[in-house]
Amino acid sequence: MEHIYQYAWIIPFIPLTVPLLIGSGLLLFPTTIKNLRRIWAFPSISLLSLVMLFSIKLSIKQINSSSIYQSVWSWTINNDFSLEFGYLVDPLTSIMLMLITTVGILVLIYSDNYMSHDEGYLRFFAYLSFFNTSMLGLVTSSNLIQIYMFWELVGMCSYLLIGFWFTRPIAANACQKAFVTNRVGDFGLLLGILGLYWLTGSFEFRDLFEIFNTSISNNEIHFFVGTVCTFFLFAGAVAKSAQFPLHVWLPDAMEGPTPISALIHAATMVAAGIFLVARLFPLLIVIPSILNLIALIGIITLFLGATLALAQKDIKRSLAYSTMSQLGYMMLALGMGSYRVALFHLITHAYSKALLFLGSGSVIHSMEAIVGYSPEKSQNMGFMGGLKKHVPITKTAFFLGTLSLSGIPPLACFWSKDEILNDTWLYSPIFAIIAWATAALTAFYMFRIYLLTFEGHLNVQFQNYNGKRSSSFYSISLWGQEGLNPINKLLTLSPVKNNESVSKNSHVNIKKTTQSFLILYNCDKKKFSPYPHESGNTMLFPLLVLILFTLFVGFIGIPFNQEGIDLDILSKWLTPSINLLHPKFTNQNSLDWSEFVTNATFSVSIASSGIVIASFFYKPIYSSLQNFALINFFEKRNPNVFFSDKIKNVIYDWGHYRGYIDAFYTTYVIRSVRVLSELVHFFDRRVIDGIPNGLGVTSFLVGEGLKYVGGGRISSYLFWYLFYASIFLLIYFFYFTNMNLTDQ
């Protein structure tokens, strides 16, 4: 059994081979590497598949043996200070390895097609592989210092991937915002790590938990100091997992390529904060105030994210706020002490949200056949609708992901979210009411996205394409407008309106340009169409695999253990980690079927109410409703809808201005920092630099003045020298004479 564990240290380094080879190849053989760029998808997928097989083997060992394996070696030793590096394999590690590798492989396969025409294809796969390396290193780390190193590497990779299209100012601003916001949490994490080392003298998890818990129980550590240190640790998780109030970077991160949105915002980067809290849970459970704070932050985040998603127009931004809300559910579960349920929802949400994000990428790819490469239009749900006839596979995948996230059985998220909702009644009735209300909001905004995208009606400018002829001719997406001259020409084609008189030469030019494009990229001329179309097979295959995960992964955590029948595989998997926790938080009450059905009926009814309301407003039932422009339900005043204008405007403004939190940061925090920076700059320029500069100027002026005093006679210089020396000696003599008289 230990034989396979001995080689677990190599897991983070396997994907690192790809960015190293790409980087060295671009330095040594740039032309060859660029010409053969598409082959780099194969080693990226193959190496991560190897890690996935290794992770599956480790997970099977974990389930069968219920053991924890750790290996460390000394890196530096100095007197009483010793820093060790190593790796830790436990149930939490194996779960995260499975999530990172499975979702990562599917994203890599999807990206090969999605990014095929982007001039940054090689750079994208290098960043993606290095990101996988950083995440794998993070989850296998055996101490806090090692976690912090990989934590920062994950932040760096997210910065590079979010700002991948750095020539677009909005993408450059988004990656900077994500980087700066995460630095706030990372600084808190660093303070917490140093504070815990000061209290315990160790960075290793096992020693850290034992020493800290024993010291708190024996009052050897001041309770307030321990609380402050654990609070700083939690601050790092707040930023990384986009919890209130450091969530503001997450919606802007949608400016990166859609595969990055699926990878970062589904199973990896945002899950790192949940992973950190779960890893440090044996430490946090002895500080009840911190657990209460975690629950409070979680309940605020889940409700805030759901309300902000209500009136979003951008499909990816809506899913980003959905991610924020679901991460709030996980934090709430951890704060309530529901360790197993939090990890269960982490698993189910990862696959469902990856399915939704990759589905949204397929939708965007389809929309660009109509509106061209314009994120403001191709991602705007106001320009979508009726796509189910053109992208049936994507529509089915998105529909199943929507049902799962809404909490409809037997899909994945139903099983985990239902347990969280039931646990909230035991923790706090107020929290329970908010959590259940948010469940209804989740079903509402998720079906709003689905209906506006696939079932609704196009914005009036594009209604002609809905089953009819396209109103404009645009090129298909090429995901980059620089560096390829033939493509640039195609991208700059002006749309040709149906009702305009077009010369014969214009049609000939468009036909020739299109044919040259098809010949250049070996495309099938019959498959090219300016209408919405289904994505390629390499983009659809990950969707089909994620559909299977969404359908069946929830069954690993069914809370049923009666009469010798144990369906809860997850609890058995997590047994070694659960045994480390306080008994108060380890009691997992199994449900009988009658109790389960009662609870499930209530939760499904709540979700169904949200679905029904969304269907009423966003799916036209009668033809007369088609004139209501339901996409603008929260945006325009409409006397035919029973909501008052004031309520609609409040809901729209709340979502449009992001809960006014960004405005608060801009008005008070950013301006205050700028004012403080100006004051510091003034002090540095006028005082710190002013003193030596003033001395220099004074010396210059004194020298300039003295050079006019001298007459060139040595006897005069000698006289004045003896004169001043005599005065100094007299002063010195009288000073010490008075000092001696005083002493006597």
Secondary structure, DSSP 8 states (H G I E B T S, - for coil): -HHHHTTGGGGGGTTTHHHHHHHHHHHH-HHHHHHTGGGGHHHHHHHHHHHHHHHHHHHHHHHHH---EEEEEEEEEETTEEEEEEEEESHHHHHHHHHHHHHHHHHHHHHHHHTTT-TTHHHHHHHHHHHHHHHHHHHTB-BHHHHHHHHHHHHHHHHHHHTSSTTSHHHHHHHHHHHHHHHHHHHHHHHHHHHHHHHHS--BHHHHHHHHHHHHHTT-S-HHHHHHHHHHHHHHHHHHTT-TTS-THHHHGGGS-HHHHHIIIIISHHHHHHHHHHHTHHHHTT-HHHHHHHHHHHHHHHHHHHHHTTT--BHHHHHHHHHHHHHHHHHHHHHTT-HHHHHHHHHHHHHHHHHHHHHHHHHHHHHHHHH-S-HHHHTBGGG---GGGT-HHHHHHHHHHHHHHHT-TTSHHHHHHHHHHHHHHHH-HHHHHHHHHHHHHHHHHHHHHHIIIIIS---GGGGGGSSS--SS------S--SS-HHHHHHHT-----TTS---HHHHHHHHHHHHHHHHHTT--GGG--SS-----HHHHHHHHHHHHHHHHGGGGEEEEEETTEEEEHHHHHTHHHHTTS-GGGT------HHHHHHHHHHHHHHHHHHHHHHHHHHS--SGGGGGG-GGGTTTS--TTSSS-HHHHHHHHHHHHTGGGHHHHIIIIIIHHHHHHHHHHHHHIIIIITHHHHHHHHHHHHHHHHHTTT--S-HHHHHHHHHHHHHHHHHHHHHHHHHHHHHH-
